[in-house]
C-alpha cells in the first residue's frame, strides 16, 4: 500500500510505504511521510531520485529516522521506519569508527552472536548489519515497551512496585531466553535491566510465540521480555571474556574463573530481578558490593513469599555450581505455580462439562427405560417383566430388545457406552 501526494497532481512513490498488515503503523497517524519537493517532469524527477539514492547511505536511503531511543557507551539506538515495508526497527549505530579500534571486535561479536542465535521469543530479533563511514550499523527488532530499566524508573517515579507474580514472570521469561542462549554454547555476560527489552502482547500469552520446549511456558503479565545487546557474548570453549557492568558481574568472572560462565548469567539475572523488586541501586564496589557476592540479599520495600525469596537466595549463591541452571530455573516449582493453578482450573471446567454431559445421557437413558416399561407400549413377546440397563433401547416408536439380535442403536455422544 502506497500513498501519493495528490495536491500537486503527482503520483510519485512516497518516502515511506505503509504496511497494511501491522497495527503499529496506525500510531504514526493518518498522514504518511511525504517528500518535501516534487518535480513536475517525471523523467527529471526519476533521474534526480536515482542520483540521490546513489549518493545516500544505505541507512538514509532505506530508513526514516524517527527518534533516538537509547544511548550507551559505544553507540546510540534510533527508532526508524523502513521505507520499503513501513515497519519499525531499532537501528544501533556505533559512535566510534571500527577500523583499528578496540570496538571493532566488540561490534563484530554482537553481529556474530545475533546471526547464530537466530529468532527466539525471548531474544531480541536481528535482521541485518553493515558498515557505513567506518561505523557499524545493526538493524534489530523494535520493542515498543522500552527496556526493563525504563519500566523500573517509571514505576519508581509513580511510587509503584512490580508485584511478586510480575517478578516471577520476568524471571521465567528471561530464563527461557538464557536457556536458549546457553544451549547454543554461548553465555551473555551482560544481563542487566537496560539490556532486557519489553514488547507489549496485546492480550496474547507469551506462549503464542512458540517456545521450542513444550514443558516451558510463561504465565504472562501482559508483556514479553527479550534479551538484547549481545556485545559481550562469548562461547564456553576458549572464551574471550569482555567484562561487562561491574555492578552485575559475578565475583568468579573478576577472578578470571570462566569454568561456569552460564552461572554468571544467572547471578546477574538475580540482581536484575532484585532491582525490579525495589532494591537500592547496586554499588560498583565497596562493602555492599562484597555483601551481595557473599549471597546476602539486599533490603527490599516489599515482602516476598518464603519460597520465592529462597529461590532468589539460591541464585545469588557465592558458589557458582550451587546456582540453578537456566534450564532448571525454567522448570522450578515456584515459577510454575501459577501455570499449575491455571491447568487445574481448566481441568475442573472440563470435568464439569463431562459431568453435565453424563447427567444428560443418564436422563435420556432413564426416559428410554420409562418409555419401554410404559403400559401404553405393546411389548414384543419374550420381553415381559423386569429389564436391565442394556435390555431395551428406544428407536423412534420401535422398541428393540436383547432377543432381536439383528439390530442395535446407540444414543448420546460418540464413544459413550452404557
WOCORFEN-V912016 format. One record per residue. N is the residue number from 1. RES is the residue in one letter. SS is DSSP state (hx for helix, st for strand, lp for the rest). OMEGA is omega in radians with two decimals (* if undefined). D_FIRST is the distance of its C-alpha to the first C-alpha in Angstrom with 2 decimals. Layout:
[[N,RES,SS,OMEGA,D_FIRST] [N,RES,SS,OMEGA,D_FIRST]]
//
This chain:
[[1,X,lp,-3.13,0.00] [2,X,lp,3.12,3.79] [3,X,lp,3.12,6.93] [4,X,lp,3.11,10.14] [5,X,lp,-3.09,13.72] [6,X,lp,-3.07,15.37] [7,X,lp,-3.13,18.65] [8,X,lp,3.12,19.78] [9,X,lp,-3.14,18.73] [10,X,lp,3.09,16.47] [11,X,lp,-3.12,12.96] [12,X,lp,3.12,13.02] [13,X,lp,-3.13,10.49] [14,X,lp,3.12,10.63] [15,X,lp,-3.05,12.63] [16,X,lp,3.00,10.19] [17,X,lp,3.09,6.59] [18,X,lp,-3.12,5.98] [19,X,lp,-3.08,6.51] [20,X,lp,-3.05,6.62] [21,X,lp,-3.12,9.79] [22,X,lp,3.14,11.93] [23,X,hx,-3.05,13.83] [24,X,hx,-3.14,14.82] [25,X,hx,3.13,11.85] [26,X,hx,-3.09,13.43] [27,X,hx,-3.14,16.46] [28,X,hx,-3.13,15.16] [29,X,lp,-3.06,15.28] [30,X,lp,-3.11,13.29] [31,X,lp,3.10,13.32] [32,X,lp,3.05,11.09] [33,X,lp,-3.08,13.32] [34,X,lp,3.04,14.08] [35,X,lp,-3.12,16.65] [36,X,lp,-3.06,20.04] [37,X,lp,3.05,21.17] [38,X,lp,3.07,19.98] [39,X,lp,-3.10,22.36] [40,X,lp,-3.12,22.97] [41,X,lp,-3.07,23.83] [42,X,hx,-3.10,21.01] [43,X,hx,3.12,23.39] [44,X,hx,-3.12,24.71] [45,X,hx,-3.12,21.34] [46,X,hx,3.11,20.19] [47,X,hx,-3.14,23.66] [48,X,hx,-3.14,23.56] [49,X,hx,3.11,20.29] [50,X,hx,3.12,21.86] [51,X,hx,3.14,24.98] [52,X,hx,3.13,23.35] [53,X,hx,3.13,21.43] [54,X,hx,-3.08,24.82] [55,X,hx,-3.10,26.60] [56,X,lp,3.03,24.26] [57,X,lp,3.10,24.84] [58,X,hx,-3.13,22.45] [59,X,hx,-3.10,22.11] [60,X,hx,-3.07,21.25] [61,X,hx,-3.07,18.93] [62,X,hx,-3.02,16.89] [63,X,st,2.99,17.13] [64,X,st,-3.10,17.25] [65,X,st,-3.10,20.41] [66,X,st,-3.13,20.49] [67,X,st,3.04,24.00] [68,X,st,-3.07,26.94] [69,X,st,3.14,27.51] [70,X,st,3.11,30.56] [71,X,st,3.12,33.52] [72,X,lp,-3.11,36.14] [73,X,lp,-3.02,39.10] [74,X,lp,-3.12,37.23] [75,X,st,-3.13,33.84] [76,X,st,-3.13,31.07] [77,X,st,-3.09,27.83] [78,X,st,2.99,24.69] [79,X,st,-3.09,21.62] [80,X,st,2.99,18.66] [81,X,st,-3.14,14.90] [82,X,st,-3.03,13.74] [83,X,lp,-3.08,11.77] [84,X,lp,-3.03,10.21] [85,X,lp,3.09,9.30] [86,X,lp,-3.12,9.38] [87,X,lp,3.12,12.49] [88,X,st,3.06,15.97] [89,X,st,3.01,18.90] [90,X,st,-3.11,22.55] [91,X,st,-3.14,23.77] [92,X,st,-3.13,27.55] [93,X,st,3.12,29.39] [94,X,st,-3.06,33.13] [95,X,lp,-3.06,35.16] [96,X,lp,3.13,37.85] [97,X,lp,-3.11,37.86] [98,X,lp,-2.96,38.02] [99,X,lp,3.06,40.57] [100,X,lp,-3.12,44.11] [101,X,lp,3.11,43.33] [102,X,lp,-3.11,44.05] [103,X,hx,-3.06,40.38] [104,X,hx,-3.12,39.38] [105,X,hx,3.12,40.56] [106,X,hx,3.14,39.19] [107,X,hx,-3.14,35.68] [108,X,hx,3.10,35.97] [109,X,hx,-3.14,37.34] [110,X,hx,3.12,34.30] [111,X,hx,3.14,31.99] [112,X,hx,-3.11,34.37] [113,X,hx,3.12,34.60] [114,X,hx,-3.09,30.85] [115,X,hx,-3.12,30.54] [116,X,hx,-3.04,33.43] [117,X,hx,3.04,32.49] [118,X,lp,-3.03,29.04] [119,X,lp,3.08,27.32] [120,X,st,-3.07,29.33] [121,X,lp,-3.11,28.45] [122,X,lp,2.99,30.99] [123,X,st,-3.13,30.33] [124,X,lp,-3.05,27.53] [125,X,lp,3.13,25.13] [126,X,st,-3.14,25.21] [127,X,st,-3.05,22.44] [128,X,st,3.07,23.88] [129,X,st,3.11,26.62] [130,X,st,3.12,27.82] [131,X,st,-3.14,30.43] [132,X,st,-3.09,29.88] [133,X,lp,3.12,32.82] [134,X,lp,3.06,34.92] [135,X,st,3.10,33.05] [136,X,st,3.10,31.43] [137,X,st,-3.09,27.83] [138,X,st,3.12,26.61] [139,X,st,-3.11,23.09] [140,X,st,3.02,23.54] [141,X,st,3.06,21.99] [142,X,lp,3.13,21.55] [143,X,lp,-2.98,23.90] [144,X,lp,3.14,23.14] [145,X,lp,-3.13,26.81] [146,X,lp,-3.14,28.34] [147,X,st,3.06,31.57] [148,X,hx,3.11,34.59] [149,X,hx,3.11,36.56] [150,X,hx,-3.12,34.34] [151,X,hx,3.11,34.83] [152,X,hx,3.14,38.59] [153,X,hx,-3.13,38.90] [154,X,hx,3.13,37.01] [155,X,hx,3.13,39.23] [156,X,hx,-3.13,42.27] [157,X,hx,-3.13,41.51] [158,X,lp,-3.13,41.16] [159,X,lp,-3.12,44.35] [160,X,lp,3.10,42.66] [161,X,lp,2.97,43.10] [162,X,lp,3.05,41.28] [163,X,lp,3.13,42.95] [164,X,hx,3.13,44.76] [165,X,hx,3.08,42.24] [166,X,hx,3.09,39.41] [167,X,hx,3.10,41.53] [168,X,hx,3.12,42.09] [169,X,hx,3.08,38.39] [170,X,hx,-3.11,37.81] [171,X,hx,-3.11,40.67] [172,X,hx,-3.07,39.57] [173,X,hx,3.13,35.93] [174,X,hx,3.07,36.90] [175,X,hx,3.09,39.68] [176,X,hx,3.08,37.24] [177,X,hx,3.13,35.35] [178,X,hx,3.12,38.70] [179,X,hx,3.12,39.90] [180,X,hx,3.13,37.01] [181,X,hx,-3.11,37.67] [182,X,hx,3.13,41.41] [183,X,hx,3.08,41.06] [184,X,lp,3.13,39.45] [185,X,lp,-3.09,42.65] [186,X,st,3.01,41.28] [187,X,st,-3.07,42.15] [188,X,lp,3.06,39.95] [189,X,lp,3.04,42.82] [190,X,lp,3.10,40.90] [191,X,lp,3.09,40.03] [192,X,lp,-3.04,39.95] [193,X,hx,-3.11,37.92] [194,X,hx,3.12,35.86] [195,X,hx,3.05,34.77] [196,X,st,-3.02,33.66] [197,X,st,-2.98,30.16] [198,X,st,2.99,28.77] [199,X,st,3.09,25.62] [200,X,st,-3.05,25.37] [201,X,lp,-3.11,25.48] [202,X,lp,3.05,24.27] [203,X,lp,-3.14,27.29] [204,X,lp,3.09,27.17] [205,X,lp,3.12,30.19] [206,X,hx,-3.11,30.38] [207,X,hx,-3.02,31.39] [208,X,hx,-3.11,27.96] [209,X,hx,2.97,26.96] [210,X,lp,3.05,29.76] [211,X,lp,-2.96,32.54] [212,X,lp,-3.11,34.51] [213,X,lp,-3.07,37.81] [214,X,lp,-3.14,38.01] [215,X,lp,3.07,41.00] [216,X,lp,3.10,39.03] [217,X,lp,-3.05,36.88] [218,X,lp,2.98,36.37] [219,X,lp,-2.89,37.23] [220,X,lp,3.04,34.28] [221,X,lp,3.10,34.58] [222,X,lp,-3.14,30.90] [223,X,st,3.03,29.74] [224,X,st,3.10,29.39] [225,X,st,-3.10,31.49] [226,X,st,3.11,30.56] [227,X,st,3.12,32.87] [228,X,lp,3.12,31.65] [229,X,lp,-3.06,33.25] [230,X,lp,-3.07,34.89] [231,X,lp,-3.12,36.83] [232,X,lp,-3.12,40.20] [233,X,lp,3.07,39.60] [234,X,st,3.13,42.49] [235,X,st,-3.11,43.82] [236,X,lp,-3.11,47.00] [237,X,lp,-3.08,48.84] [238,X,lp,-3.08,49.98] [239,X,lp,3.01,47.94] [240,X,lp,-2.98,47.09] [241,X,lp,3.01,47.03] [242,X,lp,-3.04,45.58] [243,X,lp,3.13,46.79] [244,X,lp,-3.11,44.21] [245,X,lp,-3.07,44.86] [246,X,lp,-3.14,48.61] [247,X,lp,-3.07,48.21] [248,X,lp,-3.07,46.60] [249,X,lp,3.02,48.49] [250,X,lp,-3.05,50.96] [251,X,hx,-3.11,54.47] [252,X,hx,3.10,54.71] [253,X,hx,3.10,51.94] [254,X,hx,3.11,53.90] [255,X,lp,3.11,56.93] [256,X,lp,3.02,55.00] [257,X,lp,-3.04,55.39] [258,X,lp,-3.09,52.28] [259,X,lp,-3.12,53.55] [260,X,lp,-3.06,51.42] [261,X,hx,-3.12,48.12] [262,X,hx,-3.14,46.19] [263,X,hx,3.03,48.63] [264,X,hx,3.07,47.94] [265,X,hx,3.14,44.32] [266,X,hx,3.10,45.77] [267,X,hx,-3.14,48.02] [268,X,hx,3.12,45.16] [269,X,hx,3.12,43.11] [270,X,hx,3.11,46.11] [271,X,hx,3.11,46.42] [272,X,hx,3.13,42.72] [273,X,hx,3.12,43.23] [274,X,hx,3.07,46.39] [275,X,hx,3.10,44.58] [276,X,hx,3.12,42.09] [277,X,lp,3.08,45.21] [278,X,lp,3.10,46.44] [279,X,lp,3.11,48.72] [280,X,lp,3.14,49.74] [281,X,lp,-3.08,48.07] [282,X,lp,3.12,49.15] [283,X,lp,3.09,51.84] [284,X,lp,3.09,51.59] [285,X,lp,3.09,55.28] [286,X,lp,-3.05,58.54] [287,X,hx,-3.13,60.21] [288,X,hx,3.12,57.17] [289,X,hx,3.14,55.26] [290,X,hx,3.13,58.13] [291,X,hx,3.10,58.45] [292,X,hx,-3.13,54.94] [293,X,hx,3.03,55.77] [294,X,lp,3.08,58.82] [295,X,lp,-3.13,56.66] [296,X,lp,3.13,57.37] [297,X,lp,3.09,54.60] [298,X,lp,3.09,54.01] [299,X,lp,-3.10,54.68] [300,X,lp,3.14,51.81] [301,X,lp,-3.13,51.35] [302,X,lp,3.13,50.56] [303,X,lp,3.11,52.68] [304,X,lp,3.08,51.22] [305,X,lp,-3.11,52.52] [306,X,hx,3.13,55.21] [307,X,hx,-3.12,53.32] [308,X,hx,3.11,50.23] [309,X,hx,3.12,52.45] [310,X,hx,3.11,54.41] [311,X,hx,3.11,51.27] [312,X,hx,3.10,50.24] [313,X,hx,3.13,53.84] [314,X,hx,-3.12,53.63] [315,X,hx,-3.13,50.46] [316,X,lp,-3.06,52.25] [317,X,lp,-3.14,55.37] [318,X,lp,3.09,56.89] [319,X,lp,-3.04,57.50] [320,X,hx,-3.07,54.21] [321,X,hx,3.13,55.36] [322,X,hx,3.09,55.82] [323,X,lp,3.12,52.23] [324,X,lp,2.99,50.01] [325,X,lp,3.11,47.52] [326,X,hx,3.14,43.82] [327,X,hx,3.14,44.15] [328,X,hx,-3.13,47.16] [329,X,hx,3.13,45.56] [330,X,hx,-3.06,42.57] [331,X,lp,-3.07,45.12] [332,X,lp,-3.06,47.50] [333,X,hx,3.14,48.82] [334,X,hx,-3.13,48.18] [335,X,hx,3.14,44.44] [336,X,hx,-3.01,44.42] [337,X,hx,-3.08,46.36] [338,X,hx,3.13,43.55] [339,X,hx,3.10,41.86] [340,X,hx,3.10,45.26] [341,X,hx,3.12,45.69] [342,X,hx,3.11,42.36] [343,X,hx,3.12,43.33] [344,X,hx,3.11,46.68] [345,X,hx,3.13,45.06] [346,X,hx,3.12,42.90] [347,X,hx,3.10,46.06] [348,X,hx,3.12,47.98] [349,X,hx,3.12,45.40] [350,X,hx,3.13,45.55] [351,X,hx,3.13,49.35] [352,X,hx,3.10,49.50] [353,X,hx,3.14,47.35] [354,X,hx,3.09,49.72] [355,X,hx,3.13,52.73] [356,X,hx,3.14,51.48] [357,X,hx,3.12,50.89] [358,X,hx,3.13,54.34] [359,X,hx,3.13,55.97] [360,X,hx,3.13,54.45] [361,X,hx,3.10,55.64] [362,X,hx,3.11,59.10] [363,X,hx,3.12,59.25] [364,X,hx,3.12,58.46] [365,X,hx,3.14,61.09] [366,X,hx,3.10,63.63] [367,X,hx,3.13,62.98] [368,X,hx,3.11,63.48] [369,X,hx,-3.13,66.76] [370,X,hx,3.14,67.94] [371,X,hx,-3.12,67.21] [372,X,hx,-3.09,69.05] [373,X,hx,-3.11,72.14] [374,X,lp,3.13,72.16] [375,X,lp,3.14,75.49] [376,X,lp,-3.11,73.61] [377,X,lp,3.09,72.32] [378,X,lp,-3.08,74.69] [379,X,lp,3.07,74.62] [380,X,lp,-3.14,75.33] [381,X,lp,3.11,78.62] [382,X,lp,-3.12,78.71] [383,X,lp,3.10,76.07] [384,X,lp,3.06,78.44] [385,X,lp,-3.05,78.80] [386,X,lp,3.10,76.61] [387,X,lp,3.03,73.27] [388,X,lp,-3.00,71.06] [389,X,lp,-3.09,67.30] [390,X,lp,-2.99,66.69] [391,X,lp,-3.04,69.22] [392,X,st,3.01,67.43] [393,X,st,-3.12,63.95] [394,X,st,3.10,63.03] [395,X,st,-3.01,60.98] [396,X,lp,3.11,60.68] [397,X,lp,-3.08,64.36] [398,X,st,3.09,65.80] [399,X,st,-3.10,67.21] [400,X,st,-3.06,67.14] [401,X,st,-3.10,69.59] [402,X,lp,-2.99,70.54] [403,X,lp,-3.14,73.01] [404,X,lp,2.96,70.57] [405,X,lp,-3.02,69.35] [406,X,lp,-3.13,67.12] [407,X,lp,3.07,64.10] [408,X,lp,3.11,62.10] [409,X,lp,3.05,59.14] [410,X,lp,3.08,57.11] [411,X,lp,-3.03,55.15] [412,X,lp,-3.07,52.72] [413,X,lp,3.07,49.83] [414,X,lp,3.13,49.59] [415,X,lp,3.12,51.50] [416,X,lp,-3.14,53.76] [417,X,lp,3.10,57.45] [418,X,lp,*,60.53]]
//
